[in-house]
Amino acid sequence: MYYCGFLIAAAVLGGCKQETSQPTVELPPTRIVATVYETRSASDTVSCYRLPDAAAPVVTLLHNGQLVDLVALEEGTLRQGGQFWLHVYPRLGHRPSCYINTNELVPVS
């Protein structure tokens, strides 16, 4: 009886050390990626940062519903500190590009 319990415990503890592989997803070359996004936030404003980091200086504040354009498809989504960011151009006239957390963006087209 004790022998079975030992085997089960050894199997459980031994299995925890095994590495699991991360699944990779191959995207089809014809996949359409959104280039225009709408800002959405629980608050009325969305911060657009100089770098993809919430500790970076804020370039501009956008209001909910404002549109932004993706800077470059090749750049893609950037991961920084466990969060995902997009490099965008706000549609506010002559504003420089900046980074917005993807949690505050909704793809439009």
N, CA, C and O atoms as CSV, one atom per row, in Angstrom:
chain,resi,resn,atom,element,x,y,z
A,1,MET,N,N,0.824,-1.187,0.000
A,1,MET,CA,C,0.000,0.000,0.000
A,1,MET,C,C,0.877,1.262,0.000
A,1,MET,O,O,0.637,2.193,-0.770
A,2,TYR,N,N,1.879,1.281,0.860
A,2,TYR,CA,C,2.763,2.442,0.907
A,2,TYR,C,C,3.584,2.547,-0.368
A,2,TYR,O,O,3.941,3.642,-0.802
A,3,TYR,N,N,3.875,1.410,-0.957
A,3,TYR,CA,C,4.649,1.365,-2.188
A,3,TYR,C,C,3.906,2.058,-3.338
A,3,TYR,O,O,4.522,2.774,-4.127
A,4,CYS,N,N,2.601,1.852,-3.437
A,4,CYS,CA,C,1.785,2.498,-4.487
A,4,CYS,C,C,1.749,4.012,-4.303
A,4,CYS,O,O,1.854,4.767,-5.270
A,5,GLY,N,N,1.599,4.446,-3.054
A,5,GLY,CA,C,1.586,5.883,-2.772
A,5,GLY,C,C,2.903,6.533,-3.136
A,5,GLY,O,O,2.934,7.649,-3.655
A,6,PHE,N,N,4.002,5.825,-2.859
A,6,PHE,CA,C,5.318,6.344,-3.207
A,6,PHE,C,C,5.479,6.468,-4.718
A,6,PHE,O,O,6.015,7.463,-5.205
A,7,LEU,N,N,5.015,5.460,-5.467
A,7,LEU,CA,C,5.120,5.488,-6.925
A,7,LEU,C,C,4.299,6.639,-7.522
A,7,LEU,O,O,4.745,7.317,-8.448
A,8,ILE,N,N,3.115,6.844,-6.987
A,8,ILE,CA,C,2.262,7.941,-7.480
A,8,ILE,C,C,2.923,9.287,-7.188
A,8,ILE,O,O,2.970,10.155,-8.059
A,9,ALA,N,N,3.432,9.464,-5.974
A,9,ALA,CA,C,4.092,10.726,-5.613
A,9,ALA,C,C,5.325,10.953,-6.478
A,9,ALA,O,O,5.574,12.074,-6.921
A,10,ALA,N,N,6.102,9.894,-6.722
A,10,ALA,CA,C,7.304,10.028,-7.550
A,10,ALA,C,C,6.940,10.389,-8.983
A,10,ALA,O,O,7.622,11.197,-9.614
A,11,ALA,N,N,5.873,9.798,-9.495
A,11,ALA,CA,C,5.449,10.099,-10.865
A,11,ALA,C,C,4.979,11.536,-10.987
A,11,ALA,O,O,5.301,12.214,-11.963
A,12,VAL,N,N,4.218,12.008,-10.005
A,12,VAL,CA,C,3.714,13.388,-10.044
A,12,VAL,C,C,4.860,14.379,-9.937
A,12,VAL,O,O,4.944,15.323,-10.723
A,13,LEU,N,N,5.743,14.168,-8.966
A,13,LEU,CA,C,6.861,15.096,-8.786
A,13,LEU,C,C,7.854,15.006,-9.927
A,13,LEU,O,O,8.417,16.025,-10.327
A,14,GLY,N,N,8.081,13.839,-10.453
A,14,GLY,CA,C,9.003,13.676,-11.570
A,14,GLY,C,C,8.462,14.296,-12.842
A,14,GLY,O,O,9.234,14.805,-13.655
A,15,GLY,N,N,7.159,14.266,-13.032
A,15,GLY,CA,C,6.545,14.833,-14.227
A,15,GLY,C,C,6.585,16.347,-14.259
A,15,GLY,O,O,6.476,16.946,-15.329
A,16,CYS,N,N,6.739,16.970,-13.112
A,16,CYS,CA,C,6.759,18.437,-13.056
A,16,CYS,C,C,8.030,19.011,-13.660
A,16,CYS,O,O,8.058,20.183,-14.035
A,17,LYS,N,N,9.077,18.211,-13.761
A,17,LYS,CA,C,10.344,18.701,-14.269
A,17,LYS,C,C,10.434,18.624,-15.792
A,17,LYS,O,O,11.373,19.149,-16.391
A,18,GLN,N,N,9.462,17.973,-16.407
A,18,GLN,CA,C,9.495,17.839,-17.849
A,18,GLN,C,C,9.144,19.165,-18.510
A,18,GLN,O,O,8.225,19.861,-18.079
A,19,GLU,N,N,9.874,19.501,-19.549
A,19,GLU,CA,C,9.596,20.726,-20.284
A,19,GLU,C,C,8.523,20.457,-21.322
A,19,GLU,O,O,8.506,19.411,-21.970
A,20,THR,N,N,7.641,21.411,-21.463
A,20,THR,CA,C,6.611,21.291,-22.489
A,20,THR,C,C,6.950,22.247,-23.616
A,20,THR,O,O,7.486,23.331,-23.386
A,21,SER,N,N,6.639,21.844,-24.809
A,21,SER,CA,C,6.938,22.710,-25.944
A,21,SER,C,C,5.796,23.696,-26.156
A,21,SER,O,O,4.628,23.370,-25.946
A,22,GLN,N,N,6.147,24.888,-26.570
A,22,GLN,CA,C,5.160,25.916,-26.874
A,22,GLN,C,C,4.608,25.666,-28.265
A,22,GLN,O,O,5.376,25.456,-29.205
A,23,PRO,N,N,3.294,25.686,-28.413
A,23,PRO,CA,C,2.742,25.481,-29.752
A,23,PRO,C,C,3.043,26.683,-30.645
A,23,PRO,O,O,2.971,27.831,-30.207
A,24,THR,N,N,3.372,26.407,-31.867
A,24,THR,CA,C,3.593,27.488,-32.820
A,24,THR,C,C,2.456,27.476,-33.824
A,24,THR,O,O,1.965,26.420,-34.224
A,25,VAL,N,N,2.056,28.650,-34.215
A,25,VAL,CA,C,0.949,28.787,-35.148
A,25,VAL,C,C,1.488,29.400,-36.428
A,25,VAL,O,O,2.081,30.479,-36.411
A,26,GLU,N,N,1.284,28.722,-37.511
A,26,GLU,CA,C,1.672,29.240,-38.818
A,26,GLU,C,C,0.494,30.023,-39.384
A,26,GLU,O,O,-0.577,29.463,-39.618
A,27,LEU,N,N,0.694,31.308,-39.602
A,27,LEU,CA,C,-0.362,32.138,-40.160
A,27,LEU,C,C,-0.318,32.065,-41.678
A,27,LEU,O,O,0.758,32.083,-42.276
A,28,PRO,N,N,-1.478,31.983,-42.292
A,28,PRO,CA,C,-1.492,31.938,-43.755
A,28,PRO,C,C,-0.979,33.245,-44.340
A,28,PRO,O,O,-1.224,34.309,-43.771
A,29,PRO,N,N,-0.269,33.187,-45.467
A,29,PRO,CA,C,0.293,34.413,-46.056
A,29,PRO,C,C,-0.775,35.393,-46.526
A,29,PRO,O,O,-0.475,36.570,-46.722
A,30,THR,N,N,-1.995,34.948,-46.711
A,30,THR,CA,C,-3.070,35.839,-47.180
A,30,THR,C,C,-3.873,36.429,-46.026
A,30,THR,O,O,-4.885,37.089,-46.260
A,31,ARG,N,N,-3.445,36.204,-44.786
A,31,ARG,CA,C,-4.182,36.713,-43.623
A,31,ARG,C,C,-4.181,38.239,-43.654
A,31,ARG,O,O,-3.144,38.871,-43.857
A,32,ILE,N,N,-5.352,38.811,-43.450
A,32,ILE,CA,C,-5.495,40.264,-43.444
A,32,ILE,C,C,-5.297,40.778,-42.021
A,32,ILE,O,O,-5.920,40.290,-41.078
A,33,VAL,N,N,-4.432,41.756,-41.882
A,33,VAL,CA,C,-4.141,42.359,-40.587
A,33,VAL,C,C,-4.729,43.770,-40.577
A,33,VAL,O,O,-4.579,44.523,-41.540
A,34,ALA,N,N,-5.396,44.116,-39.480
A,34,ALA,CA,C,-5.983,45.453,-39.356
A,34,ALA,C,C,-4.880,46.508,-39.334
A,34,ALA,O,O,-3.827,46.306,-38.729
A,35,THR,N,N,-5.130,47.625,-39.997
A,35,THR,CA,C,-4.182,48.741,-39.990
A,35,THR,C,C,-4.784,49.990,-39.353
A,35,THR,O,O,-4.078,50.970,-39.117
A,36,VAL,N,N,-6.085,49.956,-39.074
A,36,VAL,CA,C,-6.768,51.060,-38.401
A,36,VAL,C,C,-7.418,50.501,-37.134
A,36,VAL,O,O,-8.071,49.458,-37.164
A,37,TYR,N,N,-7.227,51.210,-36.028
A,37,TYR,CA,C,-7.763,50.790,-34.733
A,37,TYR,C,C,-8.515,51.947,-34.086
A,37,TYR,O,O,-8.214,53.116,-34.326
A,38,GLU,N,N,-9.502,51.596,-33.260
A,38,GLU,CA,C,-10.249,52.584,-32.487
A,38,GLU,C,C,-9.833,52.443,-31.031
A,38,GLU,O,O,-9.677,51.329,-30.531
A,39,THR,N,N,-9.653,53.570,-30.350
A,39,THR,CA,C,-9.257,53.537,-28.946
A,39,THR,C,C,-10.480,53.255,-28.075
A,39,THR,O,O,-11.559,53.801,-28.304
A,40,ARG,N,N,-10.295,52.402,-27.080
A,40,ARG,CA,C,-11.347,52.056,-26.124
A,40,ARG,C,C,-10.706,51.878,-24.766
A,40,ARG,O,O,-9.679,51.212,-24.638
A,41,SER,N,N,-11.308,52.470,-23.759
A,41,SER,CA,C,-10.777,52.351,-22.412
A,41,SER,C,C,-11.910,52.498,-21.410
A,41,SER,O,O,-12.955,53.067,-21.728
A,42,ALA,N,N,-11.708,51.987,-20.201
A,42,ALA,CA,C,-12.698,52.153,-19.136
A,42,ALA,C,C,-12.796,53.625,-18.734
A,42,ALA,O,O,-13.853,54.098,-18.318
A,43,SER,N,N,-11.685,54.334,-18.865
A,43,SER,CA,C,-11.712,55.778,-18.608
A,43,SER,C,C,-11.984,56.492,-19.930
A,43,SER,O,O,-12.108,55.839,-20.966
A,44,ASP,N,N,-12.075,57.794,-19.910
A,44,ASP,CA,C,-12.387,58.551,-21.128
A,44,ASP,C,C,-11.173,58.749,-22.026
A,44,ASP,O,O,-11.320,59.064,-23.207
A,45,THR,N,N,-9.967,58.567,-21.472
A,45,THR,CA,C,-8.764,58.826,-22.256
A,45,THR,C,C,-7.879,57.588,-22.364
A,45,THR,O,O,-7.920,56.692,-21.521
A,46,VAL,N,N,-7.085,57.569,-23.420
A,46,VAL,CA,C,-6.121,56.503,-23.672
A,46,VAL,C,C,-4.760,57.164,-23.854
A,46,VAL,O,O,-4.612,58.075,-24.668
A,47,SER,N,N,-3.775,56.708,-23.101
A,47,SER,CA,C,-2.425,57.265,-23.199
A,47,SER,C,C,-1.676,56.631,-24.356
A,47,SER,O,O,-1.768,55.426,-24.592
A,48,CYS,N,N,-0.932,57.464,-25.076
A,48,CYS,CA,C,-0.087,57.008,-26.167
A,48,CYS,C,C,1.347,57.393,-25.771
A,48,CYS,O,O,1.657,58.575,-25.619
A,49,TYR,N,N,2.212,56.392,-25.608
A,49,TYR,CA,C,3.535,56.575,-25.022
A,49,TYR,C,C,4.649,56.676,-26.067
A,49,TYR,O,O,4.508,56.206,-27.196
A,50,ARG,N,N,5.753,57.296,-25.667
A,50,ARG,CA,C,6.921,57.428,-26.546
A,50,ARG,C,C,7.563,56.076,-26.836
A,50,ARG,O,O,8.078,55.853,-27.932
A,51,LEU,N,N,7.533,55.173,-25.855
A,51,LEU,CA,C,8.082,53.820,-25.984
A,51,LEU,C,C,7.002,52.815,-25.582
A,51,LEU,O,O,6.029,53.197,-24.930
A,52,PRO,N,N,7.149,51.544,-25.954
A,52,PRO,CA,C,6.153,50.551,-25.561
A,52,PRO,C,C,6.295,50.153,-24.087
A,52,PRO,O,O,6.640,49.017,-23.763
A,53,ASP,N,N,6.019,51.119,-23.206
A,53,ASP,CA,C,6.187,50.917,-21.773
A,53,ASP,C,C,5.334,51.955,-21.044
A,53,ASP,O,O,5.420,53.147,-21.339
A,54,ALA,N,N,4.518,51.508,-20.099
A,54,ALA,CA,C,3.640,52.423,-19.367
A,54,ALA,C,C,4.414,53.410,-18.500
A,54,ALA,O,O,3.843,54.399,-18.041
A,55,ALA,N,N,5.704,53.161,-18.265
A,55,ALA,CA,C,6.534,54.086,-17.489
A,55,ALA,C,C,7.176,55.148,-18.379
A,55,ALA,O,O,7.791,56.087,-17.873
A,56,ALA,N,N,7.040,55.009,-19.693
A,56,ALA,CA,C,7.626,55.978,-20.639
A,56,ALA,C,C,6.802,57.272,-20.636
A,56,ALA,O,O,5.652,57.277,-20.195
A,57,PRO,N,N,7.391,58.367,-21.128
A,57,PRO,CA,C,6.641,59.617,-21.215
A,57,PRO,C,C,5.439,59.488,-22.164
A,57,PRO,O,O,5.503,58.803,-23.185
A,58,VAL,N,N,4.359,60.156,-21.803
A,58,VAL,CA,C,3.148,60.163,-22.627
A,58,VAL,C,C,3.320,61.196,-23.733
A,58,VAL,O,O,3.637,62.354,-23.457
A,59,VAL,N,N,3.114,60.788,-24.978
A,59,VAL,CA,C,3.206,61.691,-26.121
A,59,VAL,C,C,1.913,62.490,-26.253
A,59,VAL,O,O,1.934,63.706,-26.445
A,60,THR,N,N,0.778,61.776,-26.147
A,60,THR,CA,C,-0.516,62.434,-26.263
A,60,THR,C,C,-1.590,61.596,-25.595
A,60,THR,O,O,-1.423,60.390,-25.410
A,61,LEU,N,N,-2.686,62.234,-25.236
A,61,LEU,CA,C,-3.849,61.536,-24.703
A,61,LEU,C,C,-4.926,61.528,-25.778
A,61,LEU,O,O,-5.216,62.559,-26.385
A,62,LEU,N,N,-5.514,60.366,-26.008
A,62,LEU,CA,C,-6.586,60.225,-26.987
A,62,LEU,C,C,-7.891,59.945,-26.251
A,62,LEU,O,O,-7.879,59.396,-25.149
A,63,HIS,N,N,-9.008,60.319,-26.853
A,63,HIS,CA,C,-10.317,60.044,-26.271
A,63,HIS,C,C,-10.869,58.755,-26.841
A,63,HIS,O,O,-10.491,58.339,-27.937
A,64,ASN,N,N,-11.767,58.121,-26.094
A,64,ASN,CA,C,-12.410,56.909,-26.588
A,64,ASN,C,C,-13.030,57.158,-27.948
A,64,ASN,O,O,-13.647,58.198,-28.177
A,65,GLY,N,N,-12.865,56.210,-28.843
A,65,GLY,CA,C,-13.455,56.305,-30.171
A,65,GLY,C,C,-12.574,56.953,-31.218
A,65,GLY,O,O,-12.936,56.961,-32.395
A,66,GLN,N,N,-11.428,57.499,-30.830
A,66,GLN,CA,C,-10.531,58.098,-31.821
A,66,GLN,C,C,-9.825,57.001,-32.602
A,66,GLN,O,O,-9.563,55.921,-32.072
A,67,LEU,N,N,-9.519,57.280,-33.857
A,67,LEU,CA,C,-8.858,56.313,-34.728
A,67,LEU,C,C,-7.359,56.551,-34.771
A,67,LEU,O,O,-6.886,57.686,-34.718
A,68,VAL,N,N,-6.617,55.439,-34.871
A,68,VAL,CA,C,-5.164,55.494,-35.036
A,68,VAL,C,C,-4.802,54.543,-36.169
A,68,VAL,O,O,-5.499,53.559,-36.417
A,69,ASP,N,N,-3.702,54.849,-36.855
A,69,ASP,CA,C,-3.218,54.021,-37.958
A,69,ASP,C,C,-1.947,53.309,-37.540
A,69,ASP,O,O,-1.093,53.891,-36.872
A,70,LEU,N,N,-1.823,52.054,-37.931
A,70,LEU,CA,C,-0.632,51.264,-37.659
A,70,LEU,C,C,0.555,51.869,-38.404
A,70,LEU,O,O,0.424,52.225,-39.575
A,71,VAL,N,N,1.704,51.991,-37.754
A,71,VAL,CA,C,2.883,52.575,-38.383
A,71,VAL,C,C,3.423,51.655,-39.467
A,71,VAL,O,O,3.648,52.097,-40.594
A,72,ALA,N,N,3.638,50.358,-39.140
A,72,ALA,CA,C,4.198,49.422,-40.122
A,72,ALA,C,C,3.750,48.002,-39.799
A,72,ALA,O,O,3.874,47.549,-38.661
A,73,LEU,N,N,3.235,47.312,-40.793
A,73,LEU,CA,C,2.839,45.910,-40.606
A,73,LEU,C,C,4.012,45.043,-40.180
A,73,LEU,O,O,3.846,44.124,-39.378
A,74,GLU,N,N,5.194,45.325,-40.709
A,74,GLU,CA,C,6.375,44.522,-40.428
A,74,GLU,C,C,6.776,44.580,-38.950
A,74,GLU,O,O,7.343,43.624,-38.420
A,75,GLU,N,N,6.486,45.687,-38.298
A,75,GLU,CA,C,6.874,45.831,-36.896
A,75,GLU,C,C,6.053,44.902,-36.009
A,75,GLU,O,O,6.573,44.356,-35.035
A,76,GLY,N,N,4.798,44.720,-36.330
A,76,GLY,CA,C,3.929,43.805,-35.587
A,76,GLY,C,C,3.670,44.257,-34.167
A,76,GLY,O,O,3.922,45.405,-33.799
A,77,THR,N,N,3.164,43.332,-33.384
A,77,THR,CA,C,2.865,43.596,-31.983
A,77,THR,C,C,4.142,43.424,-31.171
A,77,THR,O,O,4.871,42.448,-31.346
A,78,LEU,N,N,4.404,44.365,-30.293
A,78,LEU,CA,C,5.600,44.326,-29.453
A,78,LEU,C,C,5.217,43.879,-28.048
A,78,LEU,O,O,4.223,44.344,-27.489
A,79,ARG,N,N,6.007,42.979,-27.486
A,79,ARG,CA,C,5.744,42.533,-26.116
A,79,ARG,C,C,6.743,43.189,-25.187
A,79,ARG,O,O,7.953,43.104,-25.398
A,80,GLN,N,N,6.232,43.843,-24.160
A,80,GLN,CA,C,7.089,44.534,-23.198
A,80,GLN,C,C,6.468,44.367,-21.810
A,80,GLN,O,O,5.335,44.788,-21.577
A,81,GLY,N,N,7.203,43.759,-20.903
A,81,GLY,CA,C,6.723,43.621,-19.529
A,81,GLY,C,C,5.420,42.849,-19.405
A,81,GLY,O,O,4.594,43.176,-18.553
A,82,GLY,N,N,5.219,41.840,-20.230
A,82,GLY,CA,C,4.001,41.041,-20.155
A,82,GLY,C,C,2.796,41.677,-20.812
A,82,GLY,O,O,1.695,41.130,-20.750
A,83,GLN,N,N,2.988,42.827,-21.443
A,83,GLN,CA,C,1.898,43.509,-22.136
A,83,GLN,C,C,2.248,43.617,-23.617
A,83,GLN,O,O,3.416,43.540,-23.999
A,84,PHE,N,N,1.222,43.795,-24.442
A,84,PHE,CA,C,1.416,43.908,-25.877
A,84,PHE,C,C,1.104,45.328,-26.330
A,84,PHE,O,O,0.148,45.942,-25.857
A,85,TRP,N,N,1.915,45.848,-27.251
A,85,TRP,CA,C,1.830,47.232,-27.698
A,85,TRP,C,C,1.835,47.297,-29.219
A,85,TRP,O,O,2.399,46.432,-29.889
A,86,LEU,N,N,1.193,48.345,-29.757
A,86,LEU,CA,C,1.250,48.628,-31.186
A,86,LEU,C,C,1.793,50.031,-31.389
A,86,LEU,O,O,1.487,50.950,-30.629
A,87,HIS,N,N,2.602,50.178,-32.425
A,87,HIS,CA,C,3.172,51.470,-32.804
A,87,HIS,C,C,2.191,52.111,-33.787
A,87,HIS,O,O,1.932,51.564,-34.859
A,88,VAL,N,N,1.654,53.260,-33.419
A,88,VAL,CA,C,0.568,53.870,-34.202
A,88,VAL,C,C,0.802,55.362,-34.455
A,88,VAL,O,O,1.606,56.017,-33.792
A,89,TYR,N,N,0.055,55.868,-35.455
A,89,TYR,CA,C,-0.044,57.308,-35.710
A,89,TYR,C,C,-1.435,57.758,-35.290
A,89,TYR,O,O,-2.420,57.292,-35.863
A,90,PRO,N,N,-1.549,58.649,-34.306
A,90,PRO,CA,C,-2.871,59.189,-33.970
A,90,PRO,C,C,-3.369,60.086,-35.101
A,90,PRO,O,O,-2.573,60.770,-35.744
A,91,ARG,N,N,-4.663,60.086,-35.344
A,91,ARG,CA,C,-5.249,60.943,-36.378
A,91,ARG,C,C,-5.634,62.288,-35.764
A,91,ARG,O,O,-6.806,62.665,-35.754
A,92,LEU,N,N,-4.651,62.994,-35.261
A,92,LEU,CA,C,-4.884,64.290,-34.620
A,92,LEU,C,C,-4.119,65.407,-35.303
A,92,LEU,O,O,-3.806,66.412,-34.665
A,93,GLY,N,N,-3.821,65.264,-36.539
A,93,GLY,CA,C,-3.048,66.293,-37.216
A,93,GLY,C,C,-1.595,65.899,-37.282
A,93,GLY,O,O,-1.267,64.811,-37.756
A,94,HIS,N,N,-0.726,66.757,-36.817
A,94,HIS,CA,C,0.723,66.535,-36.935
A,94,HIS,C,C,1.317,65.978,-35.643
A,94,HIS,O,O,2.284,66.527,-35.115
A,95,ARG,N,N,0.749,64.910,-35.146
A,95,ARG,CA,C,1.277,64.266,-33.938
A,95,ARG,C,C,2.299,63.200,-34.340
A,95,ARG,O,O,2.147,62.552,-35.375
A,96,PRO,N,N,3.344,63.020,-33.519
A,96,PRO,CA,C,4.319,61.957,-33.823
A,96,PRO,C,C,3.729,60.583,-33.519
A,96,PRO,O,O,2.699,60.469,-32.856
A,97,SER,N,N,4.388,59.561,-34.008
A,97,SER,CA,C,3.944,58.203,-33.714
A,97,SER,C,C,4.177,57.910,-32.231
A,97,SER,O,O,5.011,58.538,-31.580
A,98,CYS,N,N,3.423,56.946,-31.721
A,98,CYS,CA,C,3.547,56.571,-30.320
A,98,CYS,C,C,3.033,55.147,-30.140
A,98,CYS,O,O,2.584,54.522,-31.101
A,99,TYR,N,N,3.095,54.638,-28.925
A,99,TYR,CA,C,2.722,53.256,-28.631
A,99,TYR,C,C,1.507,53.214,-27.719
A,99,TYR,O,O,1.421,53.961,-26.744
A,100,ILE,N,N,0.555,52.321,-28.051
A,100,ILE,CA,C,-0.650,52.128,-27.248
A,100,ILE,C,C,-0.739,50.656,-26.868
A,100,ILE,O,O,-0.470,49.774,-27.684
A,101,ASN,N,N,-1.117,50.406,-25.625
A,101,ASN,CA,C,-1.327,49.056,-25.153
A,101,ASN,C,C,-2.501,48.457,-25.934
A,101,ASN,O,O,-3.534,49.107,-26.097
A,102,THR,N,N,-2.345,47.229,-26.411
A,102,THR,CA,C,-3.379,46.609,-27.242
A,102,THR,C,C,-4.687,46.370,-26.480
A,102,THR,O,O,-5.728,46.164,-27.105
A,103,ASN,N,N,-4.655,46.394,-25.162
A,103,ASN,CA,C,-5.883,46.255,-24.381
A,103,ASN,C,C,-6.821,47.438,-24.602
A,103,ASN,O,O,-8.013,47.352,-24.308
A,104,GLU,N,N,-6.287,48.533,-25.116
A,104,GLU,CA,C,-7.076,49.741,-25.321
A,104,GLU,C,C,-7.342,50.025,-26.786
A,104,GLU,O,O,-7.665,51.153,-27.156
A,105,LEU,N,N,-7.205,48.988,-27.634
A,105,LEU,CA,C,-7.426,49.147,-29.073
A,105,LEU,C,C,-8.387,48.086,-29.592
A,105,LEU,O,O,-8.361,46.933,-29.161
A,106,VAL,N,N,-9.241,48.505,-30.532
A,106,VAL,CA,C,-10.164,47.592,-31.198
A,106,VAL,C,C,-9.902,47.719,-32.701
A,106,VAL,O,O,-9.942,48.827,-33.235
A,107,PRO,N,N,-9.631,46.594,-33.401
A,107,PRO,CA,C,-9.393,46.688,-34.848
A,107,PRO,C,C,-10.639,47.147,-35.588
A,107,PRO,O,O,-11.747,46.690,-35.307
A,108,VAL,N,N,-10.444,48.062,-36.545
A,108,VAL,CA,C,-11.556,48.592,-37.331
A,108,VAL,C,C,-11.454,48.095,-38.761
A,108,VAL,O,O,-12.406,47.525,-39.293
A,109,SER,N,N,-10.307,48.308,-39.383
A,109,SER,CA,C,-10.122,47.831,-40.763
A,109,SER,C,C,-8.650,47.667,-41.086
A,109,SER,O,O,-8.302,47.275,-42.200
